[in-house]
Amino acid sequence: MKVLNKATFAFLIICINFFLHQKTMAQASTFDSVRLYISSEVAARDVNKAIAMADSLLNTARTDLERAKCFMLRATLEDRLGNKELAIKYALDCERLAKKAGLYEQQLRSAGFLSNLFLNIGLITEARKYLNIVEANNKKNPDSTIQLLIYQQKAFLALGSKDYELARKEITKAQYQFDRLRHKKNITQIDESLNYWIAGLASYNTKNYAEAELNLKKAKECLRDRQSELKGFIFQAQAAVYIATKRYAQARKELDTALIYLEGSNNFVLRIDIYETLCLYYEAIGDHKNALIYQKLYTTTREQFVQKGNAITNTLLSQYNKDISRKNNRTAILYWISGSLIVLTVAIFCYNLYYRRKQRKLYLNYIQKLNLLNSGVTVPQQITNPEDDLTSAFSHANNLGTAAASSDRKVNNINADEFYPETDTNAVPDKETTINPVVPPINGSAGADTDNNQKAPAMSLQMEAFILKGLLKLEERKFFLKPEINLTLLASKLKANTRYVSLVINKHKHKDFKNYINEHRINYIILQLKNHPEYLDYKIAYLANEAGFPSHSKFATVFKSITGMPPSSFIENIRKDNKQ
């Protein structure tokens, strides 16, 4: 489940717990009790309402500490909505106030929060740097709650880097720290639930589904009497485990429960997770219609989330510039950071522009190639695949047939209904006119097939024409879409020797059997994408299956090797053409 590998999704839920750790409502001050209620109970149902209540709480704050806590509460809620620019603003407000008032703990929390935000936009180095700041400043308090949260944060970083063993080690430390602090008043069930949830994600990604299921059940048990948005993530993760273990009825039940937490929630992360898992569920049970619906919902929501996050660089630059204008004696390090961000932004922009232009050029060149191959060919609803030398192959087949006519033999026709040539095994072509072609590899593509063909016995012109016409007839029937097709099976269908078939493919198609099949499959899918717009909304795995590839990854690798670009970029260019 791809969604469980993305640290962006996981880190948003920890923000409430990591940066707003509080005493329980029964034992804390009125202010902290209200703040905890807003951050967990209200935010789980309606984030916008929680923001309004947080603003009211800020207006009633009496001390710098209370105001700093309100700033962090607001930053966390804005982050949950995907408003990263506002989240940064309030986190920096907290940082400035904490430094001015000497609030050590709040300085640590704001630094940790900024570490999360940098991680969410892919600046892993910056994220680790801020986390290291928190860890270094907390060395004097190894038994503090902050240390527990540092372990959890490091576990999430490991998940984001796909280092699942490291994630397990860090979350084991977090659980040990929790057990040491269990007696403290500011330790809640959310802490322990978060530990088990992270452990469940690590187990899932290492395909240890039994262990993942056990950890996720423990995570739910910890929150049995609590209302928290974390429950939605836990139910969604549990559903993913059930899908992976083919327990679809139980997966459906978990997803239905997760959807309850999605109602009235503006949390983009939870929505993205659930939509993607629903898509996986419907694909698993063969309901492609609903799978496509949730695939579109996932894509749309994901794009909205990314768009909201794109403003983060501008926010950082704006904030740094404001600080510089307010204080003329700002140190050189701030100027360096501002310059680095500008250079980074320009570099990313230039790279993206170069990359898109390069991909566009590759796309146009390949489309031009297909158009040339298909010139003068009518494409029916089931697309006829192009081939580099298709026209010349037909012509050469007819020439070979004429040359062999003196033997008073005829090449049998292909029976399209039975998908193989109607051949008489006794009607072996005469050996009067023979050839012994030695075909050099084209750019080295012929490979081992050519080496074997050099040792093959002589082949008559009539046999060559027989195989070539049979092969072209099978191409019209899309034989290459069958996943099980191989050289032996093809030779059997053509009633010919595998070496002869390989010789014909090398000579007339200028490639070995594997590349010949792969190029046919890729060209077929490309023409389907161009001529049938609904294919643009299908998942890559579906396209791979239709083209006869055994897996999503194999399809993507072959597609890029043939076209020079990944399937997603190719589809993006087709969409661009369709809009013009």
C-alpha positions as CSV (number, residue, x, y, z in Angstrom):
1,M,0.0,0.0,0.0
2,K,1.8,3.0,-1.3
3,V,0.0,5.4,1.0
4,L,1.6,3.8,4.1
5,N,5.1,4.4,2.7
6,K,4.7,8.2,2.5
7,A,5.8,10.0,5.6
8,T,3.8,13.1,4.5
9,F,0.6,11.3,5.4
10,A,1.8,9.9,8.7
11,F,3.5,13.1,10.0
12,L,0.4,15.2,10.0
13,I,-1.4,13.0,12.5
14,I,1.5,13.2,14.9
15,C,1.5,17.0,15.0
16,I,-1.3,17.1,17.5
17,N,0.3,14.7,19.8
18,F,3.9,15.7,19.2
19,F,3.5,19.4,19.7
20,L,0.5,19.7,21.9
21,H,1.2,17.0,24.6
22,Q,-1.0,17.9,27.5
23,K,-2.2,16.8,30.9
24,T,-5.4,14.8,31.0
25,M,-8.6,16.9,31.3
26,A,-9.4,15.6,34.8
27,Q,-6.0,16.7,36.2
28,A,-4.9,19.7,34.1
29,S,-5.7,23.4,34.3
30,T,-8.8,24.7,32.7
31,F,-6.8,26.3,29.9
32,D,-5.0,23.0,29.1
33,S,-8.2,21.0,29.4
34,V,-9.9,23.2,26.8
35,R,-6.9,23.2,24.5
36,L,-6.7,19.4,24.6
37,Y,-10.4,19.1,24.0
38,I,-10.1,21.3,20.9
39,S,-7.0,19.5,19.5
40,S,-8.5,16.0,19.9
41,E,-12.2,15.9,20.3
42,V,-13.4,18.9,18.2
43,A,-10.7,18.6,15.5
44,A,-11.6,15.0,14.9
45,R,-15.1,16.1,13.9
46,D,-14.7,19.6,12.4
47,V,-11.3,21.2,11.9
48,N,-12.8,24.6,10.9
49,K,-14.8,24.7,14.1
50,A,-11.6,23.8,16.1
51,I,-9.8,26.7,14.5
52,A,-12.6,29.1,15.5
53,M,-12.4,27.8,19.1
54,A,-8.6,28.1,19.0
55,D,-8.9,31.8,18.1
56,S,-11.3,32.4,21.0
57,L,-8.9,30.6,23.3
58,L,-6.1,32.9,22.1
59,N,-8.1,36.0,23.0
60,T,-8.6,34.7,26.6
61,A,-4.9,33.7,27.1
62,R,-3.3,35.6,30.0
63,T,0.3,34.6,29.8
64,D,3.0,34.2,27.2
65,L,3.0,30.5,27.8
66,E,-0.7,30.2,27.1
67,R,-0.3,32.4,24.0
68,A,2.6,30.3,22.7
69,K,0.5,27.1,23.2
70,C,-2.4,28.7,21.2
71,F,0.0,29.6,18.4
72,M,1.1,26.0,18.2
73,L,-2.5,24.7,18.4
74,R,-3.4,26.9,15.5
75,A,-0.3,25.9,13.5
76,T,-1.2,22.2,14.0
77,L,-4.8,22.7,12.9
78,E,-3.8,24.7,9.8
79,D,-1.3,21.9,8.9
80,R,-4.1,19.4,9.1
81,L,-6.1,21.3,6.5
82,G,-3.0,21.5,4.3
83,N,-2.6,25.2,4.8
84,K,1.2,25.0,5.2
85,E,1.8,28.7,4.7
86,L,-0.4,29.5,7.7
87,A,1.0,26.6,9.7
88,I,4.5,28.1,9.2
89,K,3.3,31.6,10.2
90,Y,1.8,30.4,13.5
91,A,4.8,28.1,14.2
92,L,7.2,31.1,13.7
93,D,4.9,33.3,15.9
94,C,5.3,30.6,18.6
95,E,9.1,30.4,18.1
96,R,9.5,34.2,18.4
97,L,7.4,34.5,21.5
98,A,9.1,31.5,23.1
99,K,12.5,33.0,22.5
100,K,11.5,36.4,23.8
101,A,9.8,35.0,26.9
102,G,12.5,32.3,27.5
103,L,10.0,29.4,27.1
104,Y,12.4,26.5,26.6
105,E,9.9,23.8,26.0
106,Q,7.9,25.8,23.5
107,Q,11.1,26.5,21.5
108,L,11.6,22.7,21.3
109,R,8.0,22.2,20.1
110,S,8.2,24.8,17.4
111,A,11.5,23.4,16.1
112,G,10.0,20.0,16.0
113,F,7.0,21.2,14.2
114,L,9.1,23.0,11.5
115,S,11.0,19.7,11.2
116,N,7.7,18.0,10.2
117,L,6.9,20.7,7.7
118,F,10.3,20.4,6.0
119,L,9.8,16.7,5.8
120,N,6.3,17.1,4.2
121,I,7.8,19.1,1.3
122,G,10.6,16.6,0.8
123,L,13.5,18.6,2.4
124,I,14.7,15.6,4.4
125,T,18.0,17.1,5.3
126,E,16.4,20.2,6.8
127,A,13.9,18.0,8.6
128,R,16.7,15.9,10.2
129,K,18.6,19.1,11.1
130,Y,15.7,20.6,13.1
131,L,15.0,17.2,14.7
132,N,18.7,17.1,15.7
133,I,18.3,20.6,17.3
134,V,15.4,19.3,19.4
135,E,17.3,16.1,20.4
136,A,20.5,18.1,21.2
137,N,18.6,20.5,23.4
138,N,16.8,17.7,25.2
139,K,19.8,15.7,26.2
140,K,19.6,17.1,29.7
141,N,16.1,15.6,30.1
142,P,16.3,12.0,28.9
143,D,13.3,11.0,30.9
144,S,11.0,13.8,29.5
145,T,8.0,13.4,27.3
146,I,9.9,15.2,24.6
147,Q,12.3,12.3,24.3
148,L,9.4,9.9,23.7
149,L,8.2,12.1,20.9
150,I,11.7,12.4,19.4
151,Y,11.8,8.6,19.1
152,Q,8.4,8.6,17.4
153,Q,9.5,11.3,15.0
154,K,12.7,9.4,14.1
155,A,10.6,6.3,13.5
156,F,8.5,8.3,11.0
157,L,11.6,9.6,9.3
158,A,12.8,6.0,8.9
159,L,9.4,5.1,7.4
160,G,9.7,7.9,5.0
161,S,13.1,6.7,3.9
162,K,11.7,3.1,3.7
163,D,14.2,2.0,6.3
164,Y,11.7,-0.2,8.1
165,E,14.2,-2.0,10.4
166,L,15.3,1.4,11.7
167,A,11.7,2.4,12.2
168,R,11.1,-0.7,14.3
169,K,14.2,0.1,16.5
170,E,13.1,3.7,17.1
171,I,9.5,2.7,17.9
172,T,10.8,0.1,20.3
173,K,12.8,2.8,22.1
174,A,9.6,4.9,22.1
175,Q,7.6,2.1,23.7
176,Y,10.3,1.6,26.3
177,Q,10.3,5.4,27.0
178,F,6.5,5.2,27.3
179,D,6.7,2.4,29.9
180,R,9.1,4.5,31.9
181,L,6.8,7.5,31.8
182,R,3.5,5.7,32.2
183,H,3.0,7.0,35.7
184,K,3.3,10.6,34.6
185,K,0.1,12.7,34.3
186,N,1.0,14.1,30.9
187,I,1.2,10.7,29.2
188,T,-2.0,9.6,27.5
189,Q,-3.4,6.7,25.7
190,I,-2.7,8.5,22.4
191,D,1.0,8.1,23.0
192,E,0.8,4.3,23.3
193,S,-1.7,4.0,20.4
194,L,0.7,6.0,18.2
195,N,3.5,3.6,19.1
196,Y,1.5,0.6,18.0
197,W,0.3,2.3,14.9
198,I,3.9,3.2,13.8
199,A,4.9,-0.4,14.5
200,G,2.0,-1.6,12.5
201,L,3.0,0.5,9.5
202,A,6.6,-0.8,9.7
203,S,5.4,-4.4,9.8
204,Y,3.0,-3.9,6.9
205,N,5.7,-2.5,4.7
206,T,7.9,-5.6,5.4
207,K,4.9,-7.8,4.6
208,N,4.8,-9.1,8.1
209,Y,1.0,-8.9,8.1
210,A,0.3,-11.0,11.2
211,E,2.5,-8.7,13.3
212,A,1.0,-5.6,11.6
213,E,-2.5,-6.8,12.4
214,L,-1.6,-7.4,16.1
215,N,0.0,-3.9,16.5
216,L,-3.0,-2.2,14.8
217,K,-5.4,-4.0,17.1
218,K,-3.4,-2.9,20.1
219,A,-3.5,0.7,18.7
220,K,-7.3,0.5,18.5
221,E,-7.6,-0.9,22.0
222,C,-5.6,2.0,23.4
223,L,-8.2,4.4,22.0
224,R,-11.2,2.4,22.9
225,D,-12.7,5.1,25.0
226,R,-11.3,8.1,23.2
227,Q,-12.4,10.0,20.1
228,S,-9.4,10.8,18.0
229,E,-8.8,11.3,14.3
230,L,-5.9,8.8,14.7
231,K,-8.6,6.1,14.8
232,G,-9.5,6.8,11.2
233,F,-5.9,6.2,10.1
234,I,-5.7,3.0,12.2
235,F,-8.9,1.6,10.6
236,Q,-7.6,2.5,7.2
237,A,-4.3,0.7,7.8
238,Q,-6.1,-2.3,9.2
239,A,-8.2,-2.5,6.0
240,A,-5.0,-2.4,4.0
241,V,-3.7,-5.4,5.9
242,Y,-6.9,-7.3,5.3
243,I,-6.7,-6.5,1.5
244,A,-3.1,-7.8,1.4
245,T,-4.2,-11.0,3.1
246,K,-7.3,-11.4,0.8
247,R,-9.8,-10.9,3.7
248,Y,-12.0,-8.6,1.7
249,A,-15.2,-8.7,3.9
250,Q,-13.2,-7.7,7.0
251,A,-11.4,-5.0,4.9
252,R,-14.8,-3.6,3.8
253,K,-15.9,-3.4,7.5
254,E,-12.7,-1.5,8.5
255,L,-13.1,0.9,5.6
256,D,-16.7,1.6,6.5
257,T,-15.6,2.5,10.0
258,A,-12.8,4.7,8.7
259,L,-15.3,6.6,6.5
260,I,-17.2,7.6,9.6
261,Y,-14.1,9.5,10.8
262,L,-13.9,11.1,7.3
263,E,-17.4,12.6,7.5
264,G,-17.3,16.3,8.4
265,S,-13.5,16.2,8.4
266,N,-11.4,18.5,6.2
267,N,-8.2,16.4,6.7
268,F,-6.7,15.9,3.3
269,V,-4.4,13.2,4.5
270,L,-7.1,11.0,5.9
271,R,-9.2,11.5,2.8
272,I,-6.3,10.6,0.5
273,D,-5.4,7.5,2.5
274,I,-9.0,6.2,2.6
275,Y,-9.6,6.9,-1.1
276,E,-6.5,5.1,-2.2
277,T,-7.3,2.1,0.0
278,L,-10.8,1.9,-1.3
279,C,-9.4,1.9,-4.8
280,L,-7.1,-1.0,-3.9
281,Y,-10.1,-2.8,-2.3
282,Y,-12.3,-2.6,-5.4
283,E,-9.5,-3.6,-7.7
284,A,-8.9,-6.6,-5.5
285,I,-12.5,-7.8,-5.7
286,G,-12.7,-7.1,-9.4
287,D,-15.1,-4.1,-9.3
288,H,-13.2,-1.9,-11.8
289,K,-16.0,0.7,-12.0
290,N,-15.8,1.6,-8.4
291,A,-12.0,1.3,-8.5
292,L,-11.9,4.0,-11.2
293,I,-14.3,6.2,-9.2
294,Y,-12.0,6.2,-6.1
295,Q,-8.9,6.4,-8.3
296,K,-10.3,9.7,-9.6
297,L,-11.2,10.9,-6.1
298,Y,-7.7,10.0,-4.9
299,T,-6.1,11.9,-7.8
300,T,-8.2,15.0,-7.4
301,T,-7.7,15.2,-3.6
302,R,-4.0,14.6,-3.9
303,E,-3.7,17.4,-6.5
304,Q,-5.5,19.8,-4.2
305,F,-3.3,18.8,-1.3
306,V,-0.1,19.4,-3.4
307,Q,-1.4,22.7,-4.6
308,K,-2.0,23.9,-1.1
309,G,1.5,22.8,-0.2
310,N,3.2,24.6,-3.1
311,A,3.0,28.0,-1.3
312,I,5.4,26.9,1.4
313,T,8.5,28.2,-0.3
314,N,7.0,31.6,-0.9
315,T,5.9,31.7,2.8
316,L,9.4,30.9,3.9
317,L,11.0,33.5,1.7
318,S,8.4,36.1,2.7
319,Q,9.0,35.5,6.4
320,Y,12.7,35.7,6.0
321,N,12.5,38.9,4.1
322,K,10.2,40.5,6.7
323,D,12.7,39.5,9.4
324,I,15.5,41.1,7.4
325,S,13.6,44.3,6.9
326,R,12.7,44.6,10.6
327,K,16.3,44.0,11.8
328,N,19.1,45.6,9.7
329,N,21.7,43.7,11.7
330,R,20.3,40.3,10.7
331,T,23.2,37.8,10.6
332,A,24.7,36.5,7.4
333,I,23.2,33.0,8.0
334,L,19.7,34.3,7.4
335,Y,20.8,35.9,4.1
336,W,22.4,32.6,3.2
337,I,19.2,30.7,3.9
338,S,17.1,33.1,1.9
339,G,19.5,32.9,-1.0
340,S,19.6,29.2,-0.8
341,L,15.8,29.0,-0.9
342,I,15.7,31.3,-3.9
343,V,18.4,29.3,-5.7
344,L,16.6,26.1,-4.8
345,T,13.3,27.4,-6.1
346,V,14.9,28.6,-9.4
347,A,16.8,25.3,-9.7
348,I,13.7,23.3,-9.2
349,F,11.8,25.5,-11.7
350,C,14.5,25.2,-14.3
351,Y,14.9,21.5,-13.9
352,N,11.2,21.0,-14.1
353,L,11.1,23.1,-17.3
354,Y,14.0,21.2,-18.8
355,Y,12.5,17.9,-17.8
356,R,9.1,18.7,-19.2
357,R,10.5,19.9,-22.5
358,K,12.7,16.8,-22.8
359,Q,9.7,14.6,-22.1
360,R,7.6,16.5,-24.6
361,K,10.2,16.1,-27.3
362,L,10.5,12.3,-26.7
363,Y,6.7,12.1,-26.8
364,L,6.3,14.0,-30.0
365,N,9.1,12.0,-31.7
366,Y,7.4,8.7,-30.7
367,I,4.0,9.8,-31.8
368,Q,5.4,10.9,-35.1
369,K,7.0,7.5,-35.5
370,L,3.6,5.8,-34.8
371,N,1.8,8.1,-37.2
372,L,4.3,7.2,-40.0
373,L,3.9,3.5,-39.3
374,N,0.1,3.9,-39.4
375,S,-0.1,6.2,-42.5
376,G,-2.6,4.7,-44.9
377,V,-3.8,2.1,-42.3
378,T,-7.3,2.3,-41.0
379,V,-7.4,1.7,-37.2
380,P,-10.5,-0.2,-36.0
381,Q,-11.9,-0.2,-32.5
382,Q,-9.4,-2.9,-31.6
383,I,-6.2,-1.0,-32.5
384,T,-3.9,-2.6,-35.1
385,N,-0.4,-2.4,-33.8
386,P,2.3,-0.6,-35.7
387,E,5.7,-2.3,-36.4
388,D,8.9,-0.7,-37.5
389,D,8.9,-2.4,-40.9
390,L,5.4,-3.7,-41.2
391,T,4.9,-2.5,-44.8
392,S,8.1,-3.9,-46.0
393,A,7.4,-7.2,-44.2
394,F,4.1,-7.6,-46.1
395,S,5.9,-6.8,-49.4
396,H,8.7,-9.1,-48.8
397,A,6.4,-11.9,-47.8
398,N,4.6,-11.6,-51.2
399,N,8.0,-11.5,-53.0
400,L,9.1,-14.7,-51.2
401,G,5.9,-16.4,-52.1
402,T,6.4,-15.6,-55.8
403,A,10.0,-16.8,-55.8
404,A,8.9,-20.1,-54.3
405,A,6.0,-20.6,-56.7
406,S,8.1,-22.9,-58.9
407,S,7.8,-25.6,-56.3
408,D,4.1,-25.8,-57.0
409,R,3.3,-25.3,-53.3
410,K,1.0,-22.7,-51.7
411,V,1.2,-21.1,-48.3
412,N,-1.7,-22.1,-46.1
413,N,-4.0,-19.3,-44.8
414,I,-4.5,-18.3,-41.2
415,N,-7.7,-19.3,-39.5
416,A,-8.6,-16.1,-37.5
417,D,-11.3,-17.8,-35.5
418,E,-8.9,-20.4,-34.1
419,F,-6.0,-17.8,-33.7
420,Y,-3.4,-19.9,-35.4
421,P,-2.6,-20.9,-39.1
422,E,-4.4,-23.8,-40.7
423,T,-1.5,-25.8,-41.7
424,D,-1.0,-29.3,-42.9
425,T,1.9,-30.9,-41.0
426,N,2.5,-33.1,-44.1
427,A,2.6,-30.0,-46.4
428,V,6.2,-29.2,-45.6
429,P,7.5,-26.5,-48.1
430,D,9.9,-27.9,-50.7
431,K,13.7,-27.4,-50.3
432,E,14.2,-26.4,-53.9
433,T,14.8,-22.7,-53.2
434,T,16.7,-22.2,-49.9
435,I,18.2,-19.4,-48.0
436,N,20.5,-19.4,-45.0
437,P,20.2,-15.8,-43.7
438,V,22.6,-14.5,-41.1
439,V,21.0,-11.4,-39.7
440,P,23.3,-9.0,-37.7
441,P,21.7,-7.6,-34.6
442,I,20.2,-4.1,-34.9
443,N,22.0,-2.0,-32.2
444,G,22.7,-5.2,-30.5
445,S,19.0,-6.0,-30.0
446,A,19.0,-9.4,-31.7
447,G,21.2,-10.8,-29.0
448,A,21.5,-14.5,-28.5
449,D,18.8,-15.3,-31.1
450,T,21.1,-14.2,-33.9
451,D,23.9,-16.4,-32.6
452,N,21.7,-19.4,-32.7
453,N,20.3,-18.6,-36.1
454,Q,23.8,-18.6,-37.6
455,K,24.0,-22.3,-36.8
456,A,20.5,-23.0,-38.1
457,P,19.9,-25.3,-41.1
458,A,19.1,-23.8,-44.5
459,M,15.5,-22.5,-44.8
460,S,13.6,-22.5,-48.1
461,L,12.1,-19.2,-49.4
462,Q,8.7,-20.9,-49.3
463,M,9.1,-21.7,-45.6
464,E,10.2,-18.1,-44.9
465,A,7.1,-16.7,-46.7
466,F,4.9,-19.3,-44.9
467,I,6.2,-18.2,-41.5
468,L,6.1,-14.4,-42.3
469,K,2.6,-14.5,-43.6
470,G,1.5,-16.5,-40.6
471,L,3.2,-14.1,-38.2
472,L,1.6,-11.1,-39.8
473,K,-1.8,-12.7,-39.6
474,L,-1.3,-13.4,-35.9
475,E,-0.3,-9.8,-35.4
476,E,-3.7,-8.7,-36.7
477,R,-5.3,-10.9,-34.1
478,K,-3.1,-9.3,-31.3
479,F,-1.4,-12.6,-30.3
480,F,1.2,-10.6,-28.4
481,L,-1.3,-9.6,-25.8
482,K,-1.4,-13.1,-24.4
483,P,0.7,-13.1,-21.2
484,E,1.9,-16.7,-21.8
485,I,3.2,-16.1,-25.3
486,N,6.8,-17.2,-25.9
487,L,8.9,-18.3,-28.8
488,T,8.1,-21.9,-28.4
489,L,4.4,-21.3,-28.3
490,L,4.5,-19.0,-31.3
491,A,6.5,-21.5,-33.3
492,S,3.9,-24.2,-32.4
493,K,1.1,-22.0,-33.6
494,L,3.0,-21.3,-36.9
495,K,3.7,-25.0,-37.3
496,A,7.4,-24.2,-37.7
497,N,10.8,-24.6,-36.1
498,T,11.7,-22.1,-33.3
499,R,15.0,-21.3,-35.1
500,Y,13.2,-20.5,-38.3
501,V,10.7,-18.3,-36.5
502,S,13.5,-16.5,-34.7
503,L,15.3,-16.0,-38.1
504,V,12.2,-14.5,-39.6
505,I,11.7,-12.1,-36.7
506,N,15.3,-11.0,-36.7
507,K,15.4,-10.5,-40.4
508,H,12.1,-8.8,-41.0
509,K,11.5,-7.1,-37.6
510,H,15.1,-6.2,-36.9
511,K,14.9,-7.3,-33.2
512,D,14.9,-10.4,-31.1
513,F,11.7,-12.1,-30.0
514,K,11.4,-10.4,-26.6
515,N,11.8,-6.9,-27.9
516,Y,9.5,-7.7,-30.8
517,I,6.7,-8.7,-28.4
518,N,7.3,-5.8,-26.0
519,E,7.3,-3.2,-28.7
520,H,4.0,-4.5,-30.1
521,R,2.5,-4.4,-26.6
522,I,3.6,-0.9,-25.8
523,N,2.5,0.5,-29.2
524,Y,-0.9,-1.2,-28.7
525,I,-1.4,0.5,-25.3
526,I,-0.3,3.9,-26.7
527,L,-2.8,3.8,-29.5
528,Q,-5.5,2.7,-27.0
529,L,-4.6,5.7,-24.9
530,K,-4.8,8.1,-27.8
531,N,-7.9,6.7,-29.4
532,H,-9.9,5.8,-26.3
533,P,-9.8,8.7,-23.7
534,E,-11.2,6.5,-21.0
535,Y,-7.9,4.6,-20.9
536,L,-6.2,7.8,-19.5
537,D,-8.1,7.3,-16.2
538,Y,-7.1,3.7,-15.8
539,K,-4.3,2.8,-13.3
540,I,-1.0,1.7,-14.7
541,A,-1.5,-1.8,-13.3
542,Y,-4.7,-2.1,-15.4
543,L,-2.8,-1.0,-18.6
544,A,0.0,-3.4,-17.8
545,N,-2.4,-6.3,-17.5
546,E,-4.2,-5.5,-20.7
547,A,-1.0,-5.3,-22.6
548,G,0.0,-8.7,-21.4
549,F,2.7,-7.8,-18.9
550,P,3.1,-9.8,-15.7
551,S,3.4,-6.7,-13.4
552,H,3.1,-3.0,-13.1
553,S,6.9,-2.6,-12.6
554,K,7.8,-4.7,-15.7
555,F,5.4,-2.7,-17.8
556,A,6.8,0.6,-16.6
557,T,10.4,-0.5,-17.2
558,V,9.7,-1.8,-20.7
559,F,7.6,1.3,-21.5
560,K,10.4,3.7,-20.6
561,S,13.1,1.6,-22.4
562,I,11.0,1.8,-25.7
563,T,9.6,5.4,-25.5
564,G,12.3,7.0,-23.4
565,M,9.8,8.2,-20.8
566,P,7.7,6.7,-18.0
567,P,4.0,5.9,-18.6
568,S,2.7,8.7,-16.4
569,S,4.6,11.3,-18.4
570,F,3.4,9.9,-21.6
571,I,-0.2,10.0,-20.4
572,E,0.3,13.6,-19.2
573,N,1.3,14.6,-22.7
574,I,-1.7,12.8,-24.3
575,R,-3.9,14.7,-21.9
576,K,-2.2,18.0,-23.0
577,D,-2.8,17.1,-26.6
578,N,-6.5,16.4,-25.9
579,K,-7.0,19.8,-24.3
580,Q,-5.6,21.6,-27.3
